[in-house]
Amino acid sequence: PRGVATQPGAGVTTEEFGEAGNATCHTAKPGEECYVHMMWAMQSIFEHPERYPGLTSKSAIEDFQSFLHESDDRCPKPCSLKYLAVDP
């Protein structure tokens, strides 16, 4: 079944599931390897902006995750901000 999983208490979607129940995206969280790579990249961009074409120091964390996913598959595809659900 299709559906979404929300981060407890945060009210935001962190995963979306396809028809087979497999996650189609996942937004990295603290404690995950991908999150560590994102934090490193967000610091590294100040000294080496040429390593991150299309990103700036003000880019959203999901943009960094998407870049890492597309460039070397270190991270899963992030859930897009425009599709995040907020609990009422």
C-alpha positions as CSV (number, residue, x, y, z in Angstrom):
1,P,0.0,0.0,0.0
2,R,1.1,3.6,-0.6
3,G,1.6,5.8,2.3
4,V,3.9,8.1,4.3
5,A,5.7,7.8,7.5
6,T,6.1,10.8,9.8
7,Q,8.8,11.7,12.2
8,P,7.3,11.3,15.7
9,G,6.4,14.7,17.1
10,A,7.8,16.7,14.2
11,G,4.8,16.5,12.0
12,V,6.9,16.1,8.8
13,T,7.1,13.2,6.3
14,T,10.5,11.5,6.2
15,E,9.6,8.6,4.0
16,E,7.2,7.8,1.2
17,F,6.2,4.3,0.1
18,G,5.4,3.0,-3.3
19,E,2.9,0.3,-4.3
20,A,5.1,-2.6,-3.2
21,G,5.6,-1.0,0.2
22,N,9.3,-0.1,-0.5
23,A,10.5,3.3,0.5
24,T,10.7,5.6,-2.6
25,C,12.5,8.4,-0.6
26,H,13.9,9.0,2.8
27,T,15.0,12.3,4.3
28,A,18.2,11.6,6.4
29,K,18.1,12.2,10.1
30,P,20.8,12.8,12.8
31,G,22.6,9.5,13.6
32,E,22.5,8.3,10.0
33,E,25.6,8.0,7.8
34,C,24.0,10.2,5.1
35,Y,23.3,12.9,7.6
36,V,27.0,13.0,8.5
37,H,28.0,13.3,4.9
38,M,25.5,16.2,4.4
39,M,26.8,18.1,7.5
40,W,30.4,17.7,6.1
41,A,29.4,18.9,2.7
42,M,27.5,21.9,4.2
43,Q,30.7,22.9,5.9
44,S,33.0,22.0,3.0
45,I,31.1,24.3,0.6
46,F,32.6,27.4,2.2
47,E,36.2,26.3,1.3
48,H,35.4,24.3,-1.9
49,P,32.2,25.6,-3.6
50,E,33.4,24.2,-6.9
51,R,32.8,20.7,-5.6
52,Y,29.1,21.4,-5.2
53,P,27.8,22.8,-8.5
54,G,24.3,24.1,-8.2
55,L,24.5,24.5,-4.4
56,T,25.3,27.4,-2.2
57,S,25.9,27.7,1.5
58,K,22.3,28.7,1.8
59,S,20.9,25.6,0.0
60,A,18.4,23.5,1.8
61,I,19.6,20.3,3.6
62,E,17.5,18.3,1.2
63,D,19.3,19.9,-1.7
64,F,22.6,18.6,-0.3
65,Q,21.1,15.2,0.2
66,S,19.9,15.1,-3.4
67,F,23.3,16.2,-4.6
68,L,25.0,13.4,-2.7
69,H,22.4,10.9,-3.9
70,E,22.9,11.9,-7.5
71,S,26.7,12.3,-7.4
72,D,27.9,9.2,-5.7
73,D,24.8,7.5,-4.2
74,R,26.0,8.1,-0.6
75,C,22.5,9.1,0.4
76,P,19.0,7.9,-0.5
77,K,16.8,10.1,-2.5
78,P,15.3,12.7,-0.2
79,C,11.6,13.4,0.1
80,S,11.0,16.6,-1.7
81,L,10.0,19.6,0.5
82,K,7.0,20.3,-1.8
83,Y,5.6,16.8,-0.9
84,L,6.2,16.9,2.8
85,A,3.0,16.6,4.8
86,V,2.5,18.6,8.0
87,D,0.3,17.2,10.7
88,P,-2.5,19.7,11.7
